[in-house]
């Protein structure tokens, strides 16, 4: 009984955790890229001013 239920539940749990980790990783990557791009734009603006 435990084998049949445990394996299925564990597999579902693994997919949920993997999905959440992927989502968090995507959000972090998007945030980092956005911040880096903003920094580059600010540097470009400063160069134009001076």
VOMAR-915098 format. One record per residue (C-alpha): x, y, z; residue number from 1. Coordinates in Angstrom, 3 decimals. Layout:
N
        x        y        z pos
        X        Y        Z NUM
...
END
This chain:
50
        x        y        z pos
    0.000    0.000    0.000   1
    2.719    2.487    0.923   2
    4.700    1.723   -2.234   3
    1.791    2.457   -4.576   4
    0.710    5.602   -2.749   5
    4.119    6.811   -1.648   6
    5.676    6.704   -5.094   7
    2.791    8.518   -6.744   8
    2.600   11.166   -4.035   9
    6.348   11.661   -4.065  10
    6.383   12.053   -7.835  11
    3.630   14.690   -7.676  12
    5.423   16.462   -4.835  13
    8.658   16.419   -6.854  14
    6.959   17.989   -9.876  15
    5.369   20.682   -7.705  16
    8.688   21.523   -6.037  17
   10.495   21.504   -9.392  18
    7.853   23.825  -10.846  19
    8.103   26.240   -7.930  20
   11.902   26.254   -8.104  21
   11.704   26.927  -11.837  22
    9.272   29.771  -11.244  23
   11.480   31.311   -8.555  24
   14.557   30.938  -10.779  25
   12.720   32.640  -13.659  26
   11.635   35.528  -11.432  27
   15.158   35.971  -10.050  28
   16.673   35.879  -13.552  29
   14.129   38.431  -14.816  30
   14.798   40.698  -11.834  31
   18.581   40.490  -12.290  32
   18.350   41.207  -16.020  33
   16.022   44.161  -15.399  34
   18.340   45.663  -12.787  35
   21.405   45.177  -15.015  36
   19.648   46.813  -17.964  37
   18.548   49.762  -15.812  38
   22.134   50.223  -14.614  39
   23.401   50.209  -18.195  40
   20.798   52.785  -19.222  41
   21.731   55.025  -16.284  42
   25.416   54.795  -17.202  43
   24.596   55.630  -20.826  44
   22.519   58.626  -19.696  45
   25.368   59.855  -17.474  46
   27.835   59.598  -20.355  47
   25.559   61.693  -22.575  48
   25.148   64.381  -19.909  49
   28.902   64.752  -19.306  50
END
